[in-house]
Amino acid sequence: MGAYTSVPTWWNHSDSRYRLVCGECPECGAVSFPPSGACTDCHERVEFEEFEPEGTGTVLSVTVIEGGAPPEFASLLATEDAIAVAVVELDEGARLPAMMADCDPHAVARGDRVERVVRRIYEQEGVVRYGSKFRPVRE
Ligand SMILES: [Zn+2]
């Protein structure tokens, strides 16, 4: 359930959410997302070198949410039976939780190649929030 619990944290980083801006650690070279706080690898608090990743990566794990979701997902679950939330490792090395799009949530599997797309995430207080989701790369 690791992906599920980290999603609300991710929503709070609104500036990096849209473009998935990552940060490279000047100390060890590891890539963190979002580029704030301590490096995920060496745990130093550093000034990250920010960059925009290609947006392709691999699914590390996936959780399918079918009920009991946070309130902001309620309207989404009303139109879709289930939502797949994956932990994606970008090709640059950063790991982040993201919703999957354009696919059967139950068909997403560890090791799948995915690419970023900008989609409607949810509506709250009349405002539609957009952000990054990932969809399977079709060969
Ligand atoms: Zn580091």
Boltz pocket constraint, residues with backbone or C-beta under 6 A from the ligand:
constraints:
  - pocket:
      binder: B
      contacts: [[A, 25], [A, 26], [A, 27], [A, 28], [A, 29], [A, 30], [A, 39], [A, 40], [A, 41], [A, 42], [A, 43], [A, 44]]
      max_distance: 6.0
